[in-house]
Amino acid sequence: MGRGNRVRPARLAAKLRQIRASLGLTQEQMIERLEYKASPLHPQNISGFERGEREPPLPLLLAYARTIGISTDLLIDDKLELPSKLLKPRHK
């Protein structure tokens, strides 16, 4: 089970960024909304995920999916698009 050479979702970072934008949340607010308790999250974690510098752990991907009511498949499968309701950012 290590960190071998596996295919990484190329569009994951953009999808995570789009989710936060569609909800109109700051990185701090996104952390609160995710209610992820497995380990502390900080804005720099969210930033790294959204820039594709780091890949979020699977339980965190599940938290993202549950937060917006979608399947994790939509996040990790580059062939699948996010629902249209998430394509337009909300303005505060």
C-alpha positions in Angstrom: 0.0 0.0 0.0 2.6 2.8 -0.3 2.7 5.9 -2.4 3.7 4.2 -5.6 3.3 5.5 -9.1 -0.4 5.7 -9.4 -2.6 7.8 -11.6 -3.6 11.0 -9.8 -6.8 12.9 -10.8 -5.7 15.8 -13.0 -8.8 17.8 -12.4 -9.2 17.3 -8.7 -7.6 20.6 -7.6 -9.8 22.6 -9.9 -12.9 20.8 -8.8 -12.1 21.4 -5.1 -11.5 25.1 -5.9 -14.8 25.2 -7.8 -16.7 23.7 -4.9 -15.5 26.3 -2.5 -16.1 29.1 -4.9 -19.6 27.9 -5.6 -20.4 28.0 -1.9 -18.9 31.5 -1.6 -16.6 30.4 1.2 -13.2 31.5 2.4 -10.7 28.7 3.1 -11.4 29.1 6.8 -15.1 28.8 6.3 -14.6 25.8 4.1 -12.7 24.1 6.9 -15.6 24.7 9.2 -18.1 23.5 6.7 -16.2 20.2 6.1 -16.4 19.3 9.8 -13.3 17.1 9.2 -12.1 15.8 12.6 -9.5 13.2 11.6 -6.7 15.8 11.7 -6.4 19.6 11.9 -6.9 21.5 8.7 -5.5 24.9 8.0 -6.0 27.3 5.2 -2.7 26.4 3.7 -3.9 22.8 3.5 -6.9 23.9 1.5 -4.7 26.1 -0.7 -2.4 23.2 -1.4 -5.3 21.0 -2.4 -6.8 23.6 -4.6 -3.4 24.3 -6.4 -2.7 20.6 -6.8 0.4 20.7 -4.7 -1.1 18.1 -2.2 -3.7 15.5 -2.6 -6.3 15.3 0.2 -6.8 12.0 2.0 -9.8 9.9 1.0 -11.8 10.7 4.2 -11.4 14.4 3.4 -12.6 13.8 -0.2 -15.6 12.1 1.3 -16.3 15.1 3.5 -16.1 17.4 0.5 -18.6 15.2 -1.4 -21.0 15.0 1.5 -20.8 18.7 2.1 -22.2 19.4 -1.4 -24.3 16.2 -1.8 -22.4 14.5 -4.6 -20.6 11.2 -5.0 -16.8 11.0 -4.6 -16.7 9.7 -8.1 -17.5 13.1 -9.4 -14.4 14.4 -7.6 -11.9 11.8 -8.6 -13.0 10.8 -12.1 -11.5 13.3 -14.6 -14.1 12.2 -17.1 -17.0 13.4 -14.9 -18.2 17.0 -14.5 -19.4 18.6 -11.3 -23.2 19.3 -11.3 -24.2 22.5 -13.0 -25.3 24.0 -9.7 -21.6 24.1 -8.7 -20.4 25.8 -11.9 -21.3 29.4 -10.9 -19.6 31.0 -7.9 -21.9 32.5 -5.3 -21.2 36.1 -4.4 -21.5 37.2 -0.8 
